[in-house]
């Protein structure tokens, strides 16, 4: 390989597309945006860049209220009473296992 000249590839390499693909892209852009498709695309790029500029930080929201006892205590399901529906489901599961 020979020594590379600065900027030698800049006019040959355009986003890994072939000449045919670039011509097709230009044709579709012209159909979609008209003869001034370059200006339309450039304007859209400028607007996108303007919208993505750094914005000042928003103020922190109000502090969250203190967590209730329900969320700070450990959950111990074995201390809660078993409902009749849960009892029936447990019986059904036992019957399935024993069958």
mmCIF file as gemmi writes it, N, C-alpha and C atoms, coordinates in Angstrom:
data_model
loop_
_atom_site.group_PDB
_atom_site.id
_atom_site.type_symbol
_atom_site.label_atom_id
_atom_site.label_alt_id
_atom_site.label_comp_id
_atom_site.label_asym_id
_atom_site.label_entity_id
_atom_site.label_seq_id
_atom_site.pdbx_PDB_ins_code
_atom_site.Cartn_x
_atom_site.Cartn_y
_atom_site.Cartn_z
_atom_site.occupancy
_atom_site.B_iso_or_equiv
_atom_site.pdbx_formal_charge
_atom_site.auth_seq_id
_atom_site.auth_asym_id
_atom_site.pdbx_PDB_model_num
ATOM 1 N N . UNK Axp A 1 ? 0.834 -1.193 0 1 0 ? 1 A 1
ATOM 2 C CA . UNK Axp A 1 ? 0 0 0 1 0 ? 1 A 1
ATOM 3 C C . UNK Axp A 1 ? 0.87 1.244 0 1 0 ? 1 A 1
ATOM 4 N N . UNK Axp A 2 ? 0.479 2.197 -0.788 1 0 ? 2 A 1
ATOM 5 C CA . UNK Axp A 2 ? 1.23 3.431 -0.852 1 0 ? 2 A 1
ATOM 6 C C . UNK Axp A 2 ? 0.834 4.387 0.258 1 0 ? 2 A 1
ATOM 7 N N . UNK Axp A 3 ? 1.573 5.464 0.356 1 0 ? 3 A 1
ATOM 8 C CA . UNK Axp A 3 ? 1.27 6.476 1.372 1 0 ? 3 A 1
ATOM 9 C C . UNK Axp A 3 ? -0.039 7.166 1.02 1 0 ? 3 A 1
ATOM 10 N N . UNK Axp A 4 ? -0.817 7.43 2.023 1 0 ? 4 A 1
ATOM 11 C CA . UNK Axp A 4 ? -2.121 8.068 1.801 1 0 ? 4 A 1
ATOM 12 C C . UNK Axp A 4 ? -1.966 9.574 1.846 1 0 ? 4 A 1
ATOM 13 N N . UNK Axp A 5 ? -2.605 10.209 0.922 1 0 ? 5 A 1
ATOM 14 C CA . UNK Axp A 5 ? -2.588 11.653 0.908 1 0 ? 5 A 1
ATOM 15 C C . UNK Axp A 5 ? -3.767 12.152 1.725 1 0 ? 5 A 1
ATOM 16 N N . UNK Axp A 6 ? -3.585 13.25 2.478 1 0 ? 6 A 1
ATOM 17 C CA . UNK Axp A 6 ? -4.709 13.753 3.259 1 0 ? 6 A 1
ATOM 18 C C . UNK Axp A 6 ? -5.86 14.148 2.354 1 0 ? 6 A 1
ATOM 19 N N . UNK Axp A 7 ? -7.045 13.687 2.725 1 0 ? 7 A 1
ATOM 20 C CA . UNK Axp A 7 ? -8.245 14.04 1.985 1 0 ? 7 A 1
ATOM 21 C C . UNK Axp A 7 ? -8.425 13.266 0.694 1 0 ? 7 A 1
ATOM 22 N N . UNK Axp A 8 ? -7.592 12.249 0.454 1 0 ? 8 A 1
ATOM 23 C CA . UNK Axp A 8 ? -7.698 11.513 -0.794 1 0 ? 8 A 1
ATOM 24 C C . UNK Axp A 8 ? -9.02 10.758 -0.894 1 0 ? 8 A 1
ATOM 25 N N . UNK Axp A 9 ? -9.514 10.255 0.234 1 0 ? 9 A 1
ATOM 26 C CA . UNK Axp A 9 ? -10.746 9.48 0.209 1 0 ? 9 A 1
ATOM 27 C C . UNK Axp A 9 ? -11.993 10.339 0.382 1 0 ? 9 A 1
ATOM 28 N N . UNK Axp A 10 ? -11.844 11.597 0.695 1 0 ? 10 A 1
ATOM 29 C CA . UNK Axp A 10 ? -13.003 12.404 1.05 1 0 ? 10 A 1
ATOM 30 C C . UNK Axp A 10 ? -13.995 12.537 -0.095 1 0 ? 10 A 1
ATOM 31 N N . UNK Axp A 11 ? -13.541 12.516 -1.344 1 0 ? 11 A 1
ATOM 32 C CA . UNK Axp A 11 ? -14.479 12.661 -2.449 1 0 ? 11 A 1
ATOM 33 C C . UNK Axp A 11 ? -14.935 11.317 -3.008 1 0 ? 11 A 1
ATOM 34 N N . UNK Axp A 12 ? -14.302 10.22 -2.612 1 0 ? 12 A 1
ATOM 35 C CA . UNK Axp A 12 ? -14.686 8.903 -3.11 1 0 ? 12 A 1
ATOM 36 C C . UNK Axp A 12 ? -15.569 8.133 -2.144 1 0 ? 12 A 1
ATOM 37 N N . UNK Axp A 13 ? -15.474 8.431 -0.893 1 0 ? 13 A 1
ATOM 38 C CA . UNK Axp A 13 ? -16.155 7.641 0.131 1 0 ? 13 A 1
ATOM 39 C C . UNK Axp A 13 ? -17.312 8.447 0.701 1 0 ? 13 A 1
ATOM 40 N N . UNK Axp A 14 ? -18.526 7.949 0.549 1 0 ? 14 A 1
ATOM 41 C CA . UNK Axp A 14 ? -19.68 8.676 1.052 1 0 ? 14 A 1
ATOM 42 C C . UNK Axp A 14 ? -20.609 7.681 1.732 1 0 ? 14 A 1
ATOM 43 N N . UNK Axp A 15 ? -20.362 7.391 2.986 1 0 ? 15 A 1
ATOM 44 C CA . UNK Axp A 15 ? -21.249 6.547 3.767 1 0 ? 15 A 1
ATOM 45 C C . UNK Axp A 15 ? -21.376 5.125 3.247 1 0 ? 15 A 1
ATOM 46 N N . UNK Axp A 16 ? -20.332 4.571 2.67 1 0 ? 16 A 1
ATOM 47 C CA . UNK Axp A 16 ? -20.325 3.193 2.191 1 0 ? 16 A 1
ATOM 48 C C . UNK Axp A 16 ? -21.468 2.917 1.214 1 0 ? 16 A 1
ATOM 49 N N . UNK Axp A 17 ? -21.711 3.839 0.309 1 0 ? 17 A 1
ATOM 50 C CA . UNK Axp A 17 ? -22.742 3.649 -0.707 1 0 ? 17 A 1
ATOM 51 C C . UNK Axp A 17 ? -22.088 3.626 -2.076 1 0 ? 17 A 1
ATOM 52 N N . UNK Axp A 18 ? -22.725 2.953 -2.99 1 0 ? 18 A 1
ATOM 53 C CA . UNK Axp A 18 ? -22.219 2.934 -4.364 1 0 ? 18 A 1
ATOM 54 C C . UNK Axp A 18 ? -22.739 4.162 -5.105 1 0 ? 18 A 1
ATOM 55 N N . UNK Axp A 19 ? -22.15 4.41 -6.236 1 0 ? 19 A 1
ATOM 56 C CA . UNK Axp A 19 ? -22.579 5.548 -7.054 1 0 ? 19 A 1
ATOM 57 C C . UNK Axp A 19 ? -24.054 5.412 -7.425 1 0 ? 19 A 1
ATOM 58 N N . UNK Axp A 20 ? -24.471 4.206 -7.766 1 0 ? 20 A 1
ATOM 59 C CA . UNK Axp A 20 ? -25.865 3.955 -8.122 1 0 ? 20 A 1
ATOM 60 C C . UNK Axp A 20 ? -26.794 4.247 -6.944 1 0 ? 20 A 1
ATOM 61 N N . UNK Axp A 21 ? -26.385 3.828 -5.737 1 0 ? 21 A 1
ATOM 62 C CA . UNK Axp A 21 ? -27.216 4.073 -4.553 1 0 ? 21 A 1
ATOM 63 C C . UNK Axp A 21 ? -27.336 5.568 -4.266 1 0 ? 21 A 1
ATOM 64 N N . UNK Axp A 22 ? -26.215 6.301 -4.418 1 0 ? 22 A 1
ATOM 65 C CA . UNK Axp A 22 ? -26.274 7.757 -4.175 1 0 ? 22 A 1
ATOM 66 C C . UNK Axp A 22 ? -27.168 8.45 -5.2 1 0 ? 22 A 1
ATOM 67 N N . UNK Axp A 23 ? -27.097 8.018 -6.464 1 0 ? 23 A 1
ATOM 68 C CA . UNK Axp A 23 ? -27.966 8.61 -7.493 1 0 ? 23 A 1
ATOM 69 C C . UNK Axp A 23 ? -29.432 8.338 -7.173 1 0 ? 23 A 1
ATOM 70 N N . UNK Axp A 24 ? -29.729 7.105 -6.739 1 0 ? 24 A 1
ATOM 71 C CA . UNK Axp A 24 ? -31.109 6.769 -6.378 1 0 ? 24 A 1
ATOM 72 C C . UNK Axp A 24 ? -31.586 7.587 -5.19 1 0 ? 24 A 1
ATOM 73 N N . UNK Axp A 25 ? -30.711 7.78 -4.202 1 0 ? 25 A 1
ATOM 74 C CA . UNK Axp A 25 ? -31.065 8.583 -3.033 1 0 ? 25 A 1
ATOM 75 C C . UNK Axp A 25 ? -31.347 10.025 -3.44 1 0 ? 25 A 1
ATOM 76 N N . UNK Axp A 26 ? -30.466 10.577 -4.285 1 0 ? 26 A 1
ATOM 77 C CA . UNK Axp A 26 ? -30.695 11.957 -4.742 1 0 ? 26 A 1
ATOM 78 C C . UNK Axp A 26 ? -32.008 12.075 -5.508 1 0 ? 26 A 1
ATOM 79 N N . UNK Axp A 27 ? -32.317 11.095 -6.334 1 0 ? 27 A 1
ATOM 80 C CA . UNK Axp A 27 ? -33.559 11.112 -7.112 1 0 ? 27 A 1
ATOM 81 C C . UNK Axp A 27 ? -34.782 11.065 -6.183 1 0 ? 27 A 1
ATOM 82 N N . UNK Axp A 28 ? -34.739 10.184 -5.157 1 0 ? 28 A 1
ATOM 83 C CA . UNK Axp A 28 ? -35.872 10.096 -4.221 1 0 ? 28 A 1
ATOM 84 C C . UNK Axp A 28 ? -36.015 11.379 -3.4 1 0 ? 28 A 1
ATOM 85 N N . UNK Axp A 29 ? -34.883 11.972 -3.003 1 0 ? 29 A 1
ATOM 86 C CA . UNK Axp A 29 ? -34.962 13.234 -2.262 1 0 ? 29 A 1
ATOM 87 C C . UNK Axp A 29 ? -35.556 14.338 -3.126 1 0 ? 29 A 1
ATOM 88 N N . UNK Axp A 30 ? -35.193 14.355 -4.408 1 0 ? 30 A 1
ATOM 89 C CA . UNK Axp A 30 ? -35.745 15.371 -5.31 1 0 ? 30 A 1
ATOM 90 C C . UNK Axp A 30 ? -37.241 15.162 -5.51 1 0 ? 30 A 1
ATOM 91 N N . UNK Axp A 31 ? -37.681 13.91 -5.621 1 0 ? 31 A 1
ATOM 92 C CA . UNK Axp A 31 ? -39.112 13.646 -5.767 1 0 ? 31 A 1
ATOM 93 C C . UNK Axp A 31 ? -39.874 14.054 -4.511 1 0 ? 31 A 1
ATOM 94 N N . UNK Axp A 32 ? -39.284 13.81 -3.362 1 0 ? 32 A 1
ATOM 95 C CA . UNK Axp A 32 ? -39.965 14.09 -2.098 1 0 ? 32 A 1
ATOM 96 C C . UNK Axp A 32 ? -39.971 15.578 -1.763 1 0 ? 32 A 1
ATOM 97 N N . UNK Axp A 33 ? -38.825 16.27 -1.987 1 0 ? 33 A 1
ATOM 98 C CA . UNK Axp A 33 ? -38.691 17.654 -1.524 1 0 ? 33 A 1
ATOM 99 C C . UNK Axp A 33 ? -38.628 18.683 -2.642 1 0 ? 33 A 1
ATOM 100 N N . UNK Axp A 34 ? -38.619 18.267 -3.885 1 0 ? 34 A 1
ATOM 101 C CA . UNK Axp A 34 ? -38.567 19.221 -4.989 1 0 ? 34 A 1
ATOM 102 C C . UNK Axp A 34 ? -37.136 19.499 -5.426 1 0 ? 34 A 1
ATOM 103 N N . UNK Axp A 35 ? -37.003 20.441 -6.348 1 0 ? 35 A 1
ATOM 104 C CA . UNK Axp A 35 ? -35.689 20.742 -6.911 1 0 ? 35 A 1
ATOM 105 C C . UNK Axp A 35 ? -34.725 21.298 -5.862 1 0 ? 35 A 1
ATOM 106 N N . UNK Axp A 36 ? -35.23 21.967 -4.864 1 0 ? 36 A 1
ATOM 107 C CA . UNK Axp A 36 ? -34.363 22.54 -3.819 1 0 ? 36 A 1
ATOM 108 C C . UNK Axp A 36 ? -34.238 21.58 -2.638 1 0 ? 36 A 1
ATOM 109 N N . UNK Axp A 37 ? -34.084 20.279 -2.921 1 0 ? 37 A 1
ATOM 110 C CA . UNK Axp A 37 ? -34.037 19.306 -1.829 1 0 ? 37 A 1
ATOM 111 C C . UNK Axp A 37 ? -32.82 19.508 -0.943 1 0 ? 37 A 1
ATOM 112 N N . UNK Axp A 38 ? -31.718 20.035 -1.498 1 0 ? 38 A 1
ATOM 113 C CA . UNK Axp A 38 ? -30.516 20.271 -0.69 1 0 ? 38 A 1
ATOM 114 C C . UNK Axp A 38 ? -30.813 21.304 0.389 1 0 ? 38 A 1
ATOM 115 N N . UNK Axp A 39 ? -31.506 22.383 0.018 1 0 ? 39 A 1
ATOM 116 C CA . UNK Axp A 39 ? -31.855 23.412 0.993 1 0 ? 39 A 1
ATOM 117 C C . UNK Axp A 39 ? -32.817 22.908 2.05 1 0 ? 39 A 1
ATOM 118 N N . UNK Axp A 40 ? -33.768 22.053 1.643 1 0 ? 40 A 1
ATOM 119 C CA . UNK Axp A 40 ? -34.736 21.496 2.59 1 0 ? 40 A 1
ATOM 120 C C . UNK Axp A 40 ? -34.036 20.611 3.605 1 0 ? 40 A 1
ATOM 121 N N . UNK Axp A 41 ? -33.141 19.757 3.141 1 0 ? 41 A 1
ATOM 122 C CA . UNK Axp A 41 ? -32.412 18.861 4.047 1 0 ? 41 A 1
ATOM 123 C C . UNK Axp A 41 ? -31.495 19.661 4.961 1 0 ? 41 A 1
ATOM 124 N N . UNK Axp A 42 ? -30.832 20.686 4.421 1 0 ? 42 A 1
ATOM 125 C CA . UNK Axp A 42 ? -29.946 21.517 5.242 1 0 ? 42 A 1
ATOM 126 C C . UNK Axp A 42 ? -30.742 22.245 6.319 1 0 ? 42 A 1
ATOM 127 N N . UNK Axp A 43 ? -31.908 22.77 5.97 1 0 ? 43 A 1
ATOM 128 C CA . UNK Axp A 43 ? -32.752 23.465 6.95 1 0 ? 43 A 1
ATOM 129 C C . UNK Axp A 43 ? -33.195 22.495 8.048 1 0 ? 43 A 1
ATOM 130 N N . UNK Axp A 44 ? -33.576 21.279 7.672 1 0 ? 44 A 1
ATOM 131 C CA . UNK Axp A 44 ? -33.976 20.285 8.665 1 0 ? 44 A 1
ATOM 132 C C . UNK Axp A 44 ? -32.819 19.95 9.593 1 0 ? 44 A 1
ATOM 133 N N . UNK Axp A 45 ? -31.6 19.859 9.049 1 0 ? 45 A 1
ATOM 134 C CA . UNK Axp A 45 ? -30.428 19.587 9.878 1 0 ? 45 A 1
ATOM 135 C C . UNK Axp A 45 ? -30.17 20.731 10.851 1 0 ? 45 A 1
ATOM 136 N N . UNK Axp A 46 ? -30.32 21.971 10.37 1 0 ? 46 A 1
ATOM 137 C CA . UNK Axp A 46 ? -30.112 23.124 11.261 1 0 ? 46 A 1
ATOM 138 C C . UNK Axp A 46 ? -31.136 23.134 12.388 1 0 ? 46 A 1
ATOM 139 N N . UNK Axp A 47 ? -32.4 22.845 12.058 1 0 ? 47 A 1
ATOM 140 C CA . UNK Axp A 47 ? -33.442 22.818 13.089 1 0 ? 47 A 1
ATOM 141 C C . UNK Axp A 47 ? -33.185 21.698 14.098 1 0 ? 47 A 1
ATOM 142 N N . UNK Axp A 48 ? -32.759 20.539 13.611 1 0 ? 48 A 1
ATOM 143 C CA . UNK Axp A 48 ? -32.464 19.42 14.504 1 0 ? 48 A 1
ATOM 144 C C . UNK Axp A 48 ? -31.301 19.784 15.437 1 0 ? 48 A 1
ATOM 145 N N . UNK Axp A 49 ? -30.277 20.446 14.901 1 0 ? 49 A 1
ATOM 146 C CA . UNK Axp A 49 ? -29.14 20.849 15.722 1 0 ? 49 A 1
ATOM 147 C C . UNK Axp A 49 ? -29.563 21.89 16.761 1 0 ? 49 A 1
ATOM 148 N N . UNK Axp A 50 ? -30.437 22.814 16.358 1 0 ? 50 A 1
ATOM 149 C CA . UNK Axp A 50 ? -30.906 23.838 17.299 1 0 ? 50 A 1
ATOM 150 C C . UNK Axp A 50 ? -31.702 23.212 18.437 1 0 ? 50 A 1
ATOM 151 N N . UNK Axp A 51 ? -32.545 22.221 18.112 1 0 ? 51 A 1
ATOM 152 C CA . UNK Axp A 51 ? -33.343 21.571 19.149 1 0 ? 51 A 1
ATOM 153 C C . UNK Axp A 51 ? -32.488 20.757 20.1 1 0 ? 51 A 1
ATOM 154 N N . UNK Axp A 52 ? -31.37 20.219 19.605 1 0 ? 52 A 1
ATOM 155 C CA . UNK Axp A 52 ? -30.556 19.347 20.455 1 0 ? 52 A 1
ATOM 156 C C . UNK Axp A 52 ? -29.487 20.1 21.23 1 0 ? 52 A 1
ATOM 157 N N . UNK Axp A 53 ? -29.449 21.422 21.121 1 0 ? 53 A 1
ATOM 158 C CA . UNK Axp A 53 ? -28.466 22.189 21.887 1 0 ? 53 A 1
ATOM 159 C C . UNK Axp A 53 ? -28.719 22.004 23.367 1 0 ? 53 A 1
ATOM 160 N N . UNK Axp A 54 ? -27.66 22.193 24.139 1 0 ? 54 A 1
ATOM 161 C CA . UNK Axp A 54 ? -27.763 22.012 25.589 1 0 ? 54 A 1
ATOM 162 C C . UNK Axp A 54 ? -28.792 22.977 26.166 1 0 ? 54 A 1
ATOM 163 N N . UNK Axp A 55 ? -29.641 22.455 27.013 1 0 ? 55 A 1
ATOM 164 C CA . UNK Axp A 55 ? -30.646 23.281 27.672 1 0 ? 55 A 1
ATOM 165 C C . UNK Axp A 55 ? -30.256 23.447 29.13 1 0 ? 55 A 1
ATOM 166 N N . UNK Axp A 56 ? -30.664 24.536 29.743 1 0 ? 56 A 1
ATOM 167 C CA . UNK Axp A 56 ? -30.346 24.697 31.16 1 0 ? 56 A 1
ATOM 168 C C . UNK Axp A 56 ? -31.046 23.611 31.975 1 0 ? 56 A 1
ATOM 169 N N . UNK Axp A 57 ? -30.424 23.177 33.051 1 0 ? 57 A 1
ATOM 170 C CA . UNK Axp A 57 ? -31.049 22.12 33.849 1 0 ? 57 A 1
ATOM 171 C C . UNK Axp A 57 ? -32.356 22.594 34.468 1 0 ? 57 A 1
ATOM 172 N N . UNK Axp A 58 ? -33.292 21.676 34.535 1 0 ? 58 A 1
ATOM 173 C CA . UNK Axp A 58 ? -34.573 22.01 35.153 1 0 ? 58 A 1
ATOM 174 C C . UNK Axp A 58 ? -34.421 21.911 36.668 1 0 ? 58 A 1
ATOM 175 N N . UNK Axp A 59 ? -35.185 22.697 37.41 1 0 ? 59 A 1
ATOM 176 C CA . UNK Axp A 59 ? -35.076 22.607 38.864 1 0 ? 59 A 1
ATOM 177 C C . UNK Axp A 59 ? -35.537 21.243 39.362 1 0 ? 59 A 1
ATOM 178 N N . UNK Axp A 60 ? -34.95 20.812 40.462 1 0 ? 60 A 1
ATOM 179 C CA . UNK Axp A 60 ? -35.322 19.525 41.032 1 0 ? 60 A 1
ATOM 180 C C . UNK Axp A 60 ? -36.78 19.551 41.467 1 0 ? 60 A 1
ATOM 181 N N . UNK Axp A 61 ? -37.493 18.453 41.251 1 0 ? 61 A 1
ATOM 182 C CA . UNK Axp A 61 ? -38.884 18.408 41.695 1 0 ? 61 A 1
ATOM 183 C C . UNK Axp A 61 ? -38.944 18.424 43.223 1 0 ? 61 A 1
ATOM 184 N N . UNK Axp A 62 ? -40.129 18.683 43.72 1 0 ? 62 A 1
ATOM 185 C CA . UNK Axp A 62 ? -40.302 18.725 45.176 1 0 ? 62 A 1
ATOM 186 C C . UNK Axp A 62 ? -39.873 17.39 45.774 1 0 ? 62 A 1
ATOM 187 N N . UNK Axp A 63 ? -39.294 17.409 46.955 1 0 ? 63 A 1
ATOM 188 C CA . UNK Axp A 63 ? -38.868 16.146 47.557 1 0 ? 63 A 1
ATOM 189 C C . UNK Axp A 63 ? -40.055 15.22 47.775 1 0 ? 63 A 1
ATOM 190 N N . UNK Axp A 64 ? -39.809 13.937 47.603 1 0 ? 64 A 1
ATOM 191 C CA . UNK Axp A 64 ? -40.869 12.945 47.758 1 0 ? 64 A 1
ATOM 192 C C . UNK Axp A 64 ? -41.261 12.851 49.227 1 0 ? 64 A 1
ATOM 193 N N . UNK Axp A 65 ? -42.535 12.594 49.491 1 0 ? 65 A 1
ATOM 194 C CA . UNK Axp A 65 ? -42.947 12.444 50.886 1 0 ? 65 A 1
ATOM 195 C C . UNK Axp A 65 ? -42.28 11.215 51.497 1 0 ? 65 A 1
ATOM 196 N N . UNK Axp A 66 ? -42.182 11.212 52.802 1 0 ? 66 A 1
ATOM 197 C CA . UNK Axp A 66 ? -41.553 10.093 53.498 1 0 ? 66 A 1
ATOM 198 C C . UNK Axp A 66 ? -42.302 8.804 53.168 1 0 ? 66 A 1
ATOM 199 N N . UNK Axp A 67 ? -41.549 7.729 53.025 1 0 ? 67 A 1
ATOM 200 C CA . UNK Axp A 67 ? -42.154 6.445 52.691 1 0 ? 67 A 1
ATOM 201 C C . UNK Axp A 67 ? -43.042 5.969 53.833 1 0 ? 67 A 1
ATOM 202 N N . UNK Axp A 68 ? -44.127 5.352 53.455 1 0 ? 68 A 1
ATOM 203 C CA . UNK Axp A 68 ? -45.031 4.845 54.477 1 0 ? 68 A 1
ATOM 204 C C . UNK Axp A 68 ? -44.44 3.587 55.103 1 0 ? 68 A 1
ATOM 205 N N . UNK Axp A 69 ? -45.025 3.171 56.201 1 0 ? 69 A 1
ATOM 206 C CA . UNK Axp A 69 ? -44.559 1.993 56.914 1 0 ? 69 A 1
ATOM 207 C C . UNK Axp A 69 ? -44.646 0.75 56.032 1 0 ? 69 A 1
ATOM 208 N N . UNK Axp A 70 ? -45.63 0.756 55.125 1 0 ? 70 A 1
ATOM 209 C CA . UNK Axp A 70 ? -45.806 -0.392 54.262 1 0 ? 70 A 1
ATOM 210 C C . UNK Axp A 70 ? -44.56 -0.638 53.399 1 0 ? 70 A 1
ATOM 211 N N . UNK Axp A 71 ? -43.894 0.419 52.947 1 0 ? 71 A 1
ATOM 212 C CA . UNK Axp A 71 ? -42.759 0.269 52.05 1 0 ? 71 A 1
ATOM 213 C C . UNK Axp A 71 ? -41.437 0.14 52.797 1 0 ? 71 A 1
ATOM 214 N N . UNK Axp A 72 ? -41.4 0.478 54.065 1 0 ? 72 A 1
ATOM 215 C CA . UNK Axp A 72 ? -40.141 0.407 54.794 1 0 ? 72 A 1
ATOM 216 C C . UNK Axp A 72 ? -40.012 -0.865 55.612 1 0 ? 72 A 1
ATOM 217 N N . UNK Axp A 73 ? -41.105 -1.552 55.902 1 0 ? 73 A 1
ATOM 218 C CA . UNK Axp A 73 ? -41.024 -2.785 56.682 1 0 ? 73 A 1
ATOM 219 C C . UNK Axp A 73 ? -40.913 -3.975 55.74 1 0 ? 73 A 1
ATOM 220 N N . UNK Axp A 74 ? -40.251 -5.034 56.176 1 0 ? 74 A 1
ATOM 221 C CA . UNK Axp A 74 ? -40.128 -6.207 55.312 1 0 ? 74 A 1
ATOM 222 C C . UNK Axp A 74 ? -41.484 -6.894 55.123 1 0 ? 74 A 1
ATOM 223 N N . UNK Axp A 75 ? -41.674 -7.463 53.956 1 0 ? 75 A 1
ATOM 224 C CA . UNK Axp A 75 ? -42.931 -8.148 53.648 1 0 ? 75 A 1
ATOM 225 C C . UNK Axp A 75 ? -42.833 -9.585 54.14 1 0 ? 75 A 1
ATOM 226 N N . UNK Axp A 76 ? -43.763 -9.978 54.977 1 0 ? 76 A 1
ATOM 227 C CA . UNK Axp A 76 ? -43.78 -11.328 55.538 1 0 ? 76 A 1
ATOM 228 C C . UNK Axp A 76 ? -45.147 -11.949 55.259 1 0 ? 76 A 1
ATOM 229 N N . UNK Axp A 77 ? -45.278 -12.59 54.088 1 0 ? 77 A 1
ATOM 230 C CA . UNK Axp A 77 ? -46.593 -13.11 53.698 1 0 ? 77 A 1
ATOM 231 C C . UNK Axp A 77 ? -47.107 -14.199 54.632 1 0 ? 77 A 1
ATOM 232 N N . UNK Axp A 78 ? -46.231 -14.921 55.325 1 0 ? 78 A 1
ATOM 233 C CA . UNK Axp A 78 ? -46.693 -16 56.205 1 0 ? 78 A 1
ATOM 234 C C . UNK Axp A 78 ? -47.41 -15.471 57.444 1 0 ? 78 A 1
ATOM 235 N N . UNK Axp A 79 ? -47.293 -14.19 57.715 1 0 ? 79 A 1
ATOM 236 C CA . UNK Axp A 79 ? -47.983 -13.613 58.877 1 0 ? 79 A 1
ATOM 237 C C . UNK Axp A 79 ? -49.396 -13.148 58.519 1 0 ? 79 A 1
ATOM 238 N N . UNK Axp A 80 ? -49.708 -13.109 57.231 1 0 ? 80 A 1
ATOM 239 C CA . UNK Axp A 80 ? -51.04 -12.676 56.816 1 0 ? 80 A 1
ATOM 240 C C . UNK Axp A 80 ? -51.98 -13.866 56.785 1 0 ? 80 A 1
ATOM 241 N N . UNK Axp A 81 ? -53.272 -13.654 57.073 1 0 ? 81 A 1
ATOM 242 C CA . UNK Axp A 81 ? -54.218 -14.776 57.024 1 0 ? 81 A 1
ATOM 243 C C . UNK Axp A 81 ? -54.411 -15.271 55.595 1 0 ? 81 A 1
ATOM 244 N N . UNK Axp A 82 ? -54.626 -16.547 55.439 1 0 ? 82 A 1
ATOM 245 C CA . UNK Axp A 82 ? -54.857 -17.153 54.131 1 0 ? 82 A 1
ATOM 246 C C . UNK Axp A 82 ? -56.356 -17.06 53.841 1 0 ? 82 A 1
ATOM 247 N N . UNK Axp A 83 ? -56.669 -16.525 52.687 1 0 ? 83 A 1
ATOM 248 C CA . UNK Axp A 83 ? -58.08 -16.355 52.311 1 0 ? 83 A 1
ATOM 249 C C . UNK Axp A 83 ? -58.662 -17.694 51.871 1 0 ? 83 A 1
ATOM 250 N N . UNK Axp A 84 ? -59.993 -17.822 51.881 1 0 ? 84 A 1
ATOM 251 C CA . UNK Axp A 84 ? -60.614 -19.069 51.417 1 0 ? 84 A 1
ATOM 252 C C . UNK Axp A 84 ? -60.235 -19.414 49.968 1 0 ? 84 A 1
ATOM 253 N N . UNK Axp A 85 ? -60.093 -18.411 49.123 1 0 ? 85 A 1
ATOM 254 C CA . UNK Axp A 85 ? -59.693 -18.664 47.735 1 0 ? 85 A 1
ATOM 255 C C . UNK Axp A 85 ? -58.284 -19.239 47.666 1 0 ? 85 A 1
ATOM 256 N N . UNK Axp A 86 ? -57.365 -18.688 48.486 1 0 ? 86 A 1
ATOM 257 C CA . UNK Axp A 86 ? -56.005 -19.217 48.52 1 0 ? 86 A 1
ATOM 258 C C . UNK Axp A 86 ? -55.992 -20.65 49.069 1 0 ? 86 A 1
ATOM 259 N N . UNK Axp A 87 ? -56.832 -20.894 50.084 1 0 ? 87 A 1
ATOM 260 C CA . UNK Axp A 87 ? -56.906 -22.244 50.647 1 0 ? 87 A 1
ATOM 261 C C . UNK Axp A 87 ? -57.353 -23.238 49.579 1 0 ? 87 A 1
ATOM 262 N N . UNK Axp A 88 ? -58.377 -22.874 48.801 1 0 ? 88 A 1
ATOM 263 C CA . UNK Axp A 88 ? -58.876 -23.769 47.758 1 0 ? 88 A 1
ATOM 264 C C . UNK Axp A 88 ? -57.816 -24.008 46.696 1 0 ? 88 A 1
ATOM 265 N N . UNK Axp A 89 ? -57.116 -22.958 46.313 1 0 ? 89 A 1
ATOM 266 C CA . UNK Axp A 89 ? -56.044 -23.097 45.304 1 0 ? 89 A 1
ATOM 267 C C . UNK Axp A 89 ? -54.955 -24.017 45.835 1 0 ? 89 A 1
ATOM 268 N N . UNK Axp A 90 ? -54.579 -23.861 47.098 1 0 ? 90 A 1
ATOM 269 C CA . UNK Axp A 90 ? -53.558 -24.73 47.688 1 0 ? 90 A 1
ATOM 270 C C . UNK Axp A 90 ? -54.022 -26.19 47.673 1 0 ? 90 A 1
ATOM 271 N N . UNK Axp A 91 ? -55.292 -26.414 48.008 1 0 ? 91 A 1
ATOM 272 C CA . UNK Axp A 91 ? -55.827 -27.789 47.98 1 0 ? 91 A 1
ATOM 273 C C . UNK Axp A 91 ? -55.784 -28.366 46.557 1 0 ? 91 A 1
ATOM 274 N N . UNK Axp A 92 ? -56.183 -27.537 45.581 1 0 ? 92 A 1
ATOM 275 C CA . UNK Axp A 92 ? -56.169 -27.992 44.193 1 0 ? 92 A 1
ATOM 276 C C . UNK Axp A 92 ? -54.752 -28.347 43.743 1 0 ? 92 A 1
ATOM 277 N N . UNK Axp A 93 ? -53.777 -27.533 44.133 1 0 ? 93 A 1
ATOM 278 C CA . UNK Axp A 93 ? -52.391 -27.812 43.768 1 0 ? 93 A 1
ATOM 279 C C . UNK Axp A 93 ? -51.899 -29.098 44.429 1 0 ? 93 A 1
ATOM 280 N N . UNK Axp A 94 ? -52.258 -29.3 45.679 1 0 ? 94 A 1
ATOM 281 C CA . UNK Axp A 94 ? -51.874 -30.538 46.356 1 0 ? 94 A 1
ATOM 282 C C . UNK Axp A 94 ? -52.488 -31.74 45.676 1 0 ? 94 A 1
ATOM 283 N N . UNK Axp A 95 ? -53.756 -31.64 45.29 1 0 ? 95 A 1
ATOM 284 C CA . UNK Axp A 95 ? -54.416 -32.746 44.601 1 0 ? 95 A 1
ATOM 285 C C . UNK Axp A 95 ? -53.745 -33.047 43.271 1 0 ? 95 A 1
ATOM 286 N N . UNK Axp A 96 ? -53.318 -31.998 42.545 1 0 ? 96 A 1
ATOM 287 C CA . UNK Axp A 96 ? -52.627 -32.209 41.289 1 0 ? 96 A 1
ATOM 288 C C . UNK Axp A 96 ? -51.3 -32.942 41.499 1 0 ? 96 A 1
ATOM 289 N N . UNK Axp A 97 ? -50.591 -32.564 42.56 1 0 ? 97 A 1
ATOM 290 C CA . UNK Axp A 97 ? -49.296 -33.186 42.84 1 0 ? 97 A 1
ATOM 291 C C . UNK Axp A 97 ? -49.443 -34.633 43.247 1 0 ? 97 A 1
ATOM 292 N N . UNK Axp A 98 ? -50.512 -34.952 43.921 1 0 ? 98 A 1
ATOM 293 C CA . UNK Axp A 98 ? -50.696 -36.303 44.428 1 0 ? 98 A 1
ATOM 294 C C . UNK Axp A 98 ? -51.314 -37.231 43.379 1 0 ? 98 A 1
ATOM 295 N N . UNK Axp A 99 ? -51.886 -36.662 42.35 1 0 ? 99 A 1
ATOM 296 C CA . UNK Axp A 99 ? -52.563 -37.493 41.347 1 0 ? 99 A 1
ATOM 297 C C . UNK Axp A 99 ? -51.58 -38.226 40.468 1 0 ? 99 A 1
